[in-house]
């Protein structure tokens, strides 16, 4: 079985850019957030549970989720966000295990997740990488990328652990502060994870 490595970071930290570099190195990457969106669209059981939490307005007439409506509800009501995560995270975890079986011969795989630690999924990982960046830079990136107001970004950030808290659960850190070069950091960590994978396979 491949070494399972989680990669996380706060909103705007640049996880996706780091993952793109790993992908160029041939590393298989499971995008938890993307998989969660797919599950919202195509899993009937999940759809019914989401409607029970948010009401029929959670889905449009064409059967697709109204993501803006769901986000506006979830990020202003902690109980609804917790209930949504309680539906989505187990479904994502199940798909991840099937996906890992398909990549069993790889040295290691990456699981990209914004709330890897908050969801408890980090406990299933062999290693965890934190993508780190200054708070002001993260907020600026998120505003440009998602076209969100500062207030909306702050609401979402409040539902994520601070970087200091995330550090407690990470074995490796990649600094994405636009000062330190990313590619050399990823290349160095790639070699280290291959070594970790060899030790893991012998254990």
C-alpha positions in Angstrom: 0.0 0.0 0.0 1.2 3.5 -0.9 2.3 5.9 1.9 -0.7 8.2 2.4 0.3 11.8 2.8 -2.2 14.6 3.6 -1.6 18.1 2.4 -3.5 21.1 3.9 -3.3 24.8 4.6 -5.7 27.7 5.2 -7.7 29.4 2.6 -5.3 31.2 0.1 -2.3 29.3 1.3 -1.6 27.9 -2.2 -2.2 24.2 -1.7 -3.3 23.8 -5.3 -0.1 25.3 -6.7 2.0 23.1 -4.6 0.0 20.1 -5.6 0.4 21.0 -9.3 4.2 20.7 -8.8 3.9 17.3 -7.1 1.6 16.3 -10.0 4.3 17.2 -12.5 6.6 14.9 -10.6 4.2 12.0 -11.3 2.6 12.0 -7.9 -1.1 10.9 -7.8 -3.3 13.5 -6.0 -6.8 13.0 -4.5 -8.5 16.4 -4.3 -10.9 16.1 -1.4 -12.7 19.4 -2.1 -13.3 18.5 -5.7 -14.5 15.0 -4.7 -16.8 16.6 -2.2 -18.4 18.7 -4.9 -18.9 15.7 -7.1 -20.6 13.8 -4.2 -22.9 16.7 -3.7 -24.0 16.4 -7.3 -24.2 12.7 -7.9 -24.8 10.8 -4.6 -28.5 10.5 -4.0 -28.2 9.6 -0.3 -26.0 12.6 0.3 -28.4 14.9 -1.6 -31.3 13.8 0.6 -29.3 14.4 3.8 -28.2 17.9 2.5 -31.8 18.8 1.8 -32.7 17.7 5.3 -30.1 20.1 6.7 -30.7 23.1 4.4 -34.1 22.6 3.0 -35.2 22.2 -0.6 -33.4 25.4 -1.6 -30.1 23.6 -1.4 -30.7 22.2 -4.9 -31.8 24.0 -8.0 -34.5 22.9 -10.4 -31.9 21.1 -12.6 -30.9 18.9 -9.6 -27.5 20.6 -9.1 -26.5 22.0 -5.7 -27.0 25.7 -5.1 -23.5 26.2 -3.8 -23.8 29.9 -2.9 -27.0 29.2 -0.9 -25.4 26.2 0.9 -22.2 28.3 1.6 -24.2 31.3 2.9 -26.0 29.0 5.3 -23.1 26.8 6.4 -20.6 29.6 7.0 -23.0 31.6 9.2 -24.4 28.7 11.2 -21.8 26.4 12.9 -24.4 23.7 13.6 -25.3 23.4 9.9 -21.6 23.4 8.8 -21.0 20.6 11.3 -23.9 18.6 10.0 -22.8 19.2 6.4 -19.3 18.0 7.2 -20.7 15.0 9.0 -22.4 14.0 5.7 -19.6 14.9 3.2 -16.4 13.8 5.0 -17.3 10.1 5.5 -18.4 9.9 1.8 -15.1 11.5 0.7 -13.1 9.2 3.0 -14.8 6.1 1.5 -14.0 7.2 -2.1 -10.4 8.0 -1.0 -9.9 4.4 0.2 -11.1 3.0 -3.2 -8.8 5.5 -4.9 -5.9 4.4 -2.8 -6.5 0.8 -3.8 -6.1 1.9 -7.4 -2.7 3.4 -6.6 -1.4 0.7 -4.3 1.8 0.3 -6.3 2.7 4.0 -6.0 5.5 5.0 -3.5 3.2 7.6 -2.0 0.0 9.5 -2.8 -1.3 12.9 -1.7 -4.7 13.7 -0.2 -5.3 17.4 -0.7 -7.9 18.8 1.8 -8.7 22.2 3.2 -10.0 20.8 6.4 -7.8 17.7 6.7 -7.2 18.4 10.4 -10.6 19.9 11.3 -12.3 16.8 9.9 -10.1 14.4 11.7 -8.9 12.9 8.4 -5.3 13.6 9.3 -5.5 10.7 11.7 -5.7 8.3 8.8 -2.6 9.8 7.1 0.9 8.5 7.5 2.3 12.0 7.1 0.9 15.5 6.9 2.3 18.5 4.9 1.2 22.1 5.8 1.4 24.7 3.2 2.2 27.9 5.1 1.8 31.6 4.1 1.4 34.9 5.9 -2.2 35.7 6.8 -2.4 38.9 4.8 -1.1 37.2 1.7 -3.6 34.3 2.1 -6.5 36.8 2.3 -5.3 38.7 -0.7 -5.0 35.5 -2.8 -8.4 34.2 -1.7 -10.1 37.5 -2.6 -8.6 37.5 -6.1 -9.2 33.7 -6.7 -12.8 33.4 -5.5 -14.0 37.0 -6.0 -15.1 37.1 -2.4 -15.4 40.1 0.0 -13.0 40.3 2.9 -15.9 39.6 5.2 -16.8 36.4 3.4 -13.2 35.2 3.5 -13.0 36.0 7.2 -16.1 33.9 7.8 -14.6 30.9 6.0 -11.3 31.4 7.7 -12.9 31.3 11.1 -14.1 27.8 10.4 -10.5 26.6 9.9 -7.9 26.1 12.5 -5.1 28.7 12.7 -1.7 27.9 11.1 -0.2 27.6 14.6 -2.8 24.9 15.4 -2.3 23.1 12.1 1.5 23.0 12.7 0.9 20.6 15.7 -0.3 18.0 13.3 2.2 18.4 10.4 5.5 16.6 9.9 6.5 18.8 7.0 6.0 22.4 6.0 6.2 24.1 2.6 6.5 27.9 2.8 4.5 29.7 0.0 5.2 33.3 0.9 6.4 34.5 -2.6 9.8 35.0 -1.1 11.1 31.4 -0.8 11.2 29.4 -4.0 8.5 26.6 -4.2 10.0 24.2 -6.6 13.2 23.4 -4.6 11.1 22.9 -1.5 8.8 20.4 -3.3 11.7 18.6 -4.9 13.4 18.1 -1.6 10.2 16.9 0.1 9.5 14.6 -2.8 12.8 12.8 -2.2 12.1 12.7 1.5 8.7 11.2 1.0 10.1 8.5 -1.3 12.5 7.6 1.6 9.6 7.6 4.0 7.7 5.3 1.7 10.6 2.8 1.6 10.7 2.8 5.4 6.9 2.4 5.6 7.0 -0.6 3.2 9.6 -2.3 5.3 7.7 -1.7 8.6 
